[in-house]
């Protein structure tokens, strides 16, 4: 295993952070693409915590469980860029290779390919392998238009990694500007597709039908431009899974992405999540464990592993998993799915306490109100459950919202008929919130309802 630590910004200009962070991510991707069968490469989210850190190399290596570490620094002023890199053996911190480059703006991809090729060759030799990996086909000199497009792509990548609704919208603008400059920028199209595919899940006021066609077009364009791009295949898989409910196509695209780059943690992560949604739990845990091997510090992968533990009715293990995430980051949203675990275990006081603390930190939302209605309803406090649902009805009349919110609210209140009516509306809207319908224990009491079964069949989950 190899880790590419965050490149240092020796320019000390905050406006250049997007470039150094982007260079780090691109080197990780390039190393993974170059020789995925020979060694794994740690994902960006597990190395970025070591940005601007003084943690010793040996400690980082032990935490990430890697044998090699690539370090780098960048000085960038006007049109002058200097990149210095070095490969270190984690066993004895021996410097195995160093090199400095002074590329022009058009030569950045060639430099990245050179670094990846040199590092892979050294690792091959030390591991007793004879074949020297070829340089990636994308190692080309960029035209001025491609150079400008690549820089816009890096800015979009930097914003995209913030994973906020404003960030996703701003990232789309950067990626669109990138493809306007260079219509052949496949990576910009792939990440634009991810932004569009995820944004309705982040913001319940954005209907999937408003963004998924844009996601699909961008993903198809990325795949047409570069069929060997793993990110394009995962984007296509995500759309097939969350919107089309075409599980076979999603699986095929995930597996193709992994075949192209077995070090691509996101493909293993999303594939594992999909397998969990289908109830294929043993396979799901294998993929999620591989994702955690590649991305050991990832809060979202760890949280989604907790979700699959919950779906597989391993409640105590799910609680332990979510607690371990919250010990590292108390405000990580996905870890607060522990509320559902509390509900299934009958720990309604704990569930309500967690929800109230969440609302204090981040403000009340329609989804948190629907969750509250469910807690009150399960705890036998029908008056509060009904009052909460009335509040949701009033708020949803003012602003468009995901119909799945009303489904969850009425079900939590105990009004099965209205819940099933809104489930049908959520189904017709292709709400991404329904993908866990087959396995979520919360809905076990509805499973014999013909209308519930019809929705599952429509989602190809029966």
N, C-alpha and C positions, 0 to 999 in steps of 0.2 A: 504493500500500500504506500501511496505517495500523497503528501499534502503540499499544496501551493499556498504558502502564507501570503496574506495581503501585501501587495507591493507598497512600499513606503513612498509617500509624497514628499520628496526632498525639496520641492519648490516652495513648500509651506504656504501655498495659496489654496484656500478652501474651495475656490471655484474649479480647481483641478482634481478634486476628489473623485468626480465621476469618471475621469480618465484612468486614474490608478486603480479604482475599484473595478472598473470595466476590464482593464487589462488583466487583473487577477482572475476574473470570471472567464475571460476568453482563454487564458492559459489553462485553466482547469478543464474547460470544454475541449480544447485542442489536445491536451494530454490524454483525455479519456477517449476521444475519437481516434487518436493515432494508433493505439495498441491495446484495445479493451480486454483482450484475452490474456495479456501478460501481467498486468498489474492494475489495481483499482486506484482511483483518484478521489480524495475526499471532496465532498460537495462544498460550494461556497458558504452556505449558512453555518457550517461547522468551523470554517477557518476565519470568517470575518470577526468573530469575537476576539481574535488575537491581533486585530489591527491596532497599531500604536501601543503595543504591550511590551512589557519587559520580562514576561514569563520566559524562563530558560527553554532552549530548544528541547532538551531531554524531557522536560515536563510536558511540553506540547506533544511530543512524539508519543509519550505514554498515554496521554489523554485521548489522542486520536488513533492510537494503535497503528502507527505507520513506521516504515523502515527508512523512508527517505523524505527529505523536506527541501522544497525549492523556495528560495528567498529572492526577493528582488526589490529594486528601488527605481524611482523615476524622477528625473528633473526635466521640466517642460516649461519653456519660456518662448513665447512667440512661435516661430516655426522650428525651433531647435529642441530636440528631445534626446535625452540620454537615458538608456536603460541598462542597469547592471543586474546580473543574476548569478546565483550560486546554488549548487546542489550539495546538500549535507547528508551524511549517513547518521541516522539517529542512534545507532548502536554506540558510536564513539565520538560523535560530533565532528568527524573528519570532513574537511572540505574536499569534495570529490571533483568539482569542476566550477570554474568561474568564467565569466565573459562579460564584456561591455559592448554596447551597440550605440550608434548615433544615427538612427534611421531618419530619413525624411518622412514627411507625412504620408507619402504614397507607399512606403516600404514596411509599414507596421505589420501586415499579415505575413510577409516574408520573414521578418524577425521572429515573430511568434512561432512560425513553422520551424525555423532553425533551432530555437530553444527547445521545442518539443522533441525534435529529432535527436539533438545532442543528448538530452536527458534520457530519452528512451534507450538510446544506444548504450549509455553507461550502465543503466539499470539492467539491460539485457546481459551485458558482459559480466556484471557482478553476480547475476542470478544464474549464470551458466547457459544462457541462450545464445544462439549463433546468428539468427536472422536479425538484420538491422531494419527497423521500420522505415517505410518510405515517408517522405514529407507529404503532408496533406495536399490534396488537389487544389485547395483554396489558397495556397501560398502564391499569391499573385501581386504584381505591382498595381496599385490602385490609380485610377484616373482621378482628376480633381473632383469630379462629381461623386465618385465612389468614396473618396476621402471625406468629403463633407457629409455624405450619407452615413458613413461609419461613425463619425463623431456624434451625429444626431442619435444614432442607435445606442451609443454608449450612454448618452444623457438619458435616453428613455429607459435603459436598463437600470441605471442608478435610481430613478424615480420608481420604477416598477417594483424594485426590491423593498420599498417601504410598505407595500401591500395595504394601502388605504384607498378609499373610494376616490378622493381628490388625486391621489398619486396614480391610480389606474387611468383616470381620465387624462391627466397630464402626460403620462407615458404614451397613451394612444396618439396624442398630438405629436410627440417626438418621433414615434415610429412612422406615422403618416408622412411627416416631413422627410424622414429618411428615405422612404420609398418614392417620394416625389423627386428627390435628388437622384436616386438610383433605383429604378423599377425592378432590378434584379437582386435586391437585398433580401434574401430569403429569411435570414434571422430576424430582421425587423418585422416581416410579415408574420412569422411564427409567434413572436411575443405579442404582437398586436392582437392576434387571435386569442392568446391566453387572456389578455386584458378583457376583451369583449366577453369571453366565455365565463369569466369569473365574476364580473362586476355585478350581475344581477343577484348573485349569491351574497355579495357584500352589502348590497343596498336593495331592500325588499320593494322599494318604490319603482325600480327599473324592471319592467316586464322582460322576460327572456326573449320574447318575440321581437323586441326592439333591438336587441344586440346580437343574438345568435346568428342571424344571416350574415352579419358583418364578420363575426368570428369564423364562420364556415368559409366565406370567400377568402379571407386572409390565410387561413390554414391550408386551403387547397392551393392557393398561389404559392405559398412557401414550399409545399410538397412538390409542385410542378417545377419550381426553380431549382430545388435541390432535394431529390428523392432520398439522399443519404443523410439528411438532417434529422437527428432524433427529435429535436424540439417540434418539428413540423408534425411528426407522427403522434406525439403525445397531445398536441393541440387537437388533431383530428379525433383522437381517442376520447378526449375530454368532452367534446361536443357530442359524439356518438353516445357516450355514457349518460351525460347529464340532461341532454335535451331530446335526442332521438330515442333513447332507451334501446339502442341497438347494441346489445352487450357483446355479440359476436364480433362485430366490426371493431368495437372498442378494444376487445382483447387482442385482436389481430394487430391493431396499430400499436398498442403498448408493447407487445412482444417484438414487433419490428424495431421499435425504438431501442429496446434492450439489446436486441441482436446487433444493432449498429454501434451501441456504446453501453456496455454492461456497467460502466461506472456512472451512468446518468441516474443519480439518486431519485430525481423526480419521477422518472418512468417507473422505477420499482415502487415508489411511494403510491402514486396514483393507481397503478395496477393492483397493488395490494389492497388499497381502499375499495376498488371496484369488486375484487374477489370477495371482500367482506360483505359488500352490499348484496351480493348474490348468495351469501350463506356458505361460500366455499372457504371456511375459516382456516383450515390447515394450510392451504395454498396462500391465503392472505397473509398469515403470520410469516411464512417463508419470505415473501416479497418485502414485507415491512421490516423484517429483521435484516434483510440485505440492504434496504434503504438506510437503516440505522447504522449498519457497518460503514456505509459510504458517507453518512451524514450523522455522526454520533452525537452531535450537540443540537440537532434539529428539534425544536419544540413542537413543530407541527407534525412531524412524523411520529414522535413519541405520543402526542395527543391522539392522533388517528389510530395508533396501536391501542390506546385506551378505549377508543370508540369501538373497535372491533372486538376487544375483550367484553365490552358491554353488550354488543349485539349477540355475542356467543354465550351470553348469560353467565359469564365469569365475573360476577359483580365485585367480589373482594379484590381480585387482581386488577380490575379496571380502576377501582378506587385508589389502589396503590400507585398505578401508573399515572393517574391524573394528579395525585398528591406530589409525585416526584417532579412533575412538570411545574406545578405551582410553587414548589420550594425554590426552583430556579427563577421563575418569573410569575409572581402572584397574579398579574393582570393579563396573562395570556388567554385570549378569549376561548379557544377550543377546549382548554383544560376545564373550563367551567361547565362542560357537559357532565361533570361529576354530579350536577343537580339531578340529572336523569337517573343516575345510579342511586342516589339517595332516595329518590321517589320509589324505585323498584324495591328497595330494601325497607321501605316504610319509615325512613328517617326524614319526616316532613319538616321538622324544626330546622334540621341542618340544611335541607334544601332551600327553605325560605331565607334563612340567614345568609347563605351564599348569594342568593339572588339579590337580596336587599343591599348587600355590600357591593355587588357589581353595579347596581343601579346608582348607588351613591358616587361611585368612581366615574361612571361613564354616561349616566343619564338613562332614564327609562325609555324603552323602545316598545313597539308593538309586539315584538317577539318575546321580550321579557315579561310583558303583561300576559301574553298567552301562556307562558310558562307558569306565572303566578296563579292563573286560573286553574291550571292543571294541578298545582300543589294544593290549593284550597279544596278543589274538588275531590282529590284523592284522600285528603285529610278529613273529609266530611263537613267542611265549612262551606255549605252550599250558598249561604248568603254572600260571603265575600267572593266566591267564585262567580256568581251571577253579576255582582256589582262590577267586577273586573271585566267581564265580557261586555257589559253595557258600555264601559269606557272605551274598549277596543272598537266597538261598533261606531261610536261617536267619532273617534279619531280616524278610523278608516274611511268614513264618509267624506272627511275633509281632504284626505290625501290618498292617492292610489297606493295599494299595497298588495303583496303576494297573497292570493286567496288561501294559501296553505296556513297563513296566520289565523284566519277565521276557522279553518278546519280544526287546528290545534286548540283554539280557544273554546269552541263549542264542545269538542270532545272532552276537554278538561272540565268543563262545567257539568258534563253528563248529558248533554242534549245530542243523542246519537243521530237522530234524523237530520238535524241541521248540520251536524258535523259531516255526515256523508254527502249532503248537498254541496257543501263547500269543498269536500274532497274531490267531487266530480269537477267543480270549477277549477280547482288547482290542477287537476289532470288535463283539462282542456287548455289551460294556460301553459302547460309543460313546465310547471314549477320545479326548479331544481331541488327544492326542499323535500320532494317526495322520494328521492332515490333510496332512502333507507327504509321504505315502507315494508319491505318483505321481512326485514330482520329486527326492526326496532321493537323491543319488548313493550314499550309504552302502549302500542296498538294491538296487543295480543287479544284483548277482549272484542275487537272488531273482526277478527279473522274469519269468522263463520258468516259474516254479513255478505249477501250476494253482491251488493254494490261495491264493497271493499274488494272482493275477489275479482269483480269485473275490472276494476282499476289495475289490480296486479297483472291480470292477463293483458290489458292494454299496454302495460309497461314492460311486457315480455318477462315478467318475474315469476311466472308459474309454468 
